[in-house]
Amino acid sequence: MSVVDGNMWRAMVMFALLWPLLSCAASGGPVEGVVVVAETGKPIEGAIVVARWTAQLNQIADSSTMCYHVETTTTDSEGRYLIERWRSSHPPMLQQLFMFDREVHVTVYAKGYRMPNRLKKDRVTMVPHGVGGIKRLSYLKKLSNATHCGEAVDSKMNLLLFKQSLYDEARELASSREGNDIVETLLFGVESLSVGSDKALENMQIRRKNE
């Protein structure tokens, strides 16, 4: 066998080995559980559940964490939620070859409640958040930051209801300059999804000029 034929044979073998990975779409789920009040076990209806799929992306010099898909849903009258199994063409198949340690992270928002420091599998016990003002606003901002999923090109719009709900509650609470700044940050998050980041930034600058 000539050198050219040998190289061709090795290329064909490598392609055959990689084809199952290159031809399959990214997928995840299902994710299901229940959201209840910590002290009473009472189900919380209408809570917004966000599930984010992340992975370590190994690069030449180092590695970084990327969020490549996000889904949201709301709880039913029994506090239960279900995010169906999904399939997506993003991220590109070649990039998936360098993704390791894939995980799913669940975040829950319910007006007047906060999440526990540690989540139990399939059961989220929410704690009444008996604070208002800047403490609650800071918590809402923290929730928004925790659900950032910039690489989720084809699914990030799923966050719109969640982001809008955070903004709506924050707008009711703000009564100081610091609070209004948090509201503005949350509104920017909403508009970044609904009209795009460039237009959202333009709108923010217009509002600040009009203050």
N, C-alpha and C positions, 0 to 999 in steps of 0.2 A: 504493500500500500504506500502511495506517495505521501509526502508531507502535506500537500494540499488536500488529498483525500482524507488523511487522518484528522486534520483540522476541521474539515467539513463534518466528519462523523462525530467529533466531540461537540461541535456546535449543535448538531441535531439532537444529541443525547441531552445536552444542557437545556435546550428548548423544551424537550419532552418533559423533563423534570420540573421546569418552572411553569409550564402551561397551566396546570391546575390552579396555581396561585395567581397567574396573570389573568385568567379568564373568570375568576370568581369576584363578585361584588362584595364590598364591605357590608357587614350585617351585624345585628345585635338584637337583644331582647329575647323573649318578653321580660318585662319588669313589672312586678305586681306586689301589692302589699296593702296595708291599712294605716290610716292616720287617726289617732285618738288623742284625747286629753290625758295627760300624764296621771293626774291624781284620781280621776274618776273612770277612765277607760271609755268615756263617751265618744262616739265617732264624730269626726269633724267633716261635715259636708261642704263641698265647694272649695276645699283646699287645692292649691295649684301645685302640682308635682312636676319637677324638672329632672330629667335623667340625661346626664352627659357622658358620652363615651370618650375616654382619653387613652393615650398610648405614649410610650417613650419612643421618640424618633431618633434613631442612631445616625449620627452624621460622621464625617471624616474626623473632625477634631474633638467633638463632644456629643452630648445628647441633650434633647430638650423634650418637654412635655407638650403635647398638642391635644386639643379637643377637636375631634373630627366629626362628631354628630351629636345632635341634641333633639330631644323630644319632650313634649309637655302634655299633661292631661289634668283633669280635675277629679276629685273624689266624689263618690255617689253618696246616697243617704246613709249608707252603712260605713262610710269613711274609706271605702275600698277604691283602689286605683289599678288600672291595667294599661300598660304601654305595650302595644302589639310588637311582634317581631318586625324589623324593618330591613330593607336592603337598599344600598346606594352605590352609585358609581364614583362617589368621592369618599376618601381621597383616591388619586390615581393608583392603578394596580402596582406600578413600579415602586411608588412610595410605600405601599403597604408591606413590601418586602423588608423594609427597614424599621417597621413598627413592632415594638415588643411591650410586654407588661401591660396589656390592654385591661382597662378597668371601666366600671360604670359607677357614677356618683349621683346620688339622689339628694335633691334639695326641695324643701317643702315651704310654701308660704301660705299662711292663714292670718287674716287680719286680727290683730290683738294677741297673737301668739308668737312664740319664738321656738326655734328648733333646739333640741337637746345638744349637749356637747358631743355626745356619742350616739350614733344611730344603731338601733338593733335591726338585724336582718328582717326585712319584710314588715316591720312594724315601727312606725314613727310616732313617738309619744311627745306631743307638743305641750309646751309649758305656757300658761297665761303670762303675757308680758305686761306686768302692771306698771309700766313706765310710759311716760309721754315725752313730748318735747324733743330735745336734741338727742337723748339716749335712744329713743325709738327710731328717730330719723337716721342716726348713725348705723343702727342695726339694719335698716332697710337698704342703706347704701352698701353695707357689707354683703348682704344677700345678692344684690345686683352684681357686685364685683365677682362674687364666688361663682356665678353662673356664666361668666364670659366664655364664649366658644367661637373665637375668631376664625378658626379654620373650617368651621362647619358651613361651607359655601352653600350647599343645597338644603340646609335644614335650620339655619339660624333664625329664620322668620318664625319658627315655632315658639320662640321666646317672647313674642310680642305681647301676648296676654299677660304673661308673668311680669314683664317690665312695666306694662301699663298699670297693672294693679299696684305695684310698688309706688309708682308715681302718684296714683290717685290717693293712696293713703297718706303719703308724704305731704301732698299739697294741703290736706286737711289739717295737718299738725304744725306746719311751719309758721312761726311767729317771730322769728329773728333773722338777722342777716345771715348768720351761719346756717340756720335752717333753710332759708331760701336758696342758699348756694347748693345745698344737698338736693333740693327739689330741682334746681336747674340741671344738676348732674344727672339725675334720674330721667328728666325730660330729654336730655341729649341722648340717653340710651334708647329711649322709645323712638325718637326721630331717626336715629342712626339706622334702625331697622325699617321704619316705615317710609322714609324718603331718601335714605342714604347718608353716609357720614359727612360728605361735603355740604349738602344742603342743611343738615342738622347743625353743623358748625356755623354756617351763614346765619341761620335762624337765631342761634345763641348770641352771636355778635350783635345782631339787630336788637334783640331784647335788652342786652346790656347797655347799648347806646341810648335806649329809650327810658332807662331807669332814672 
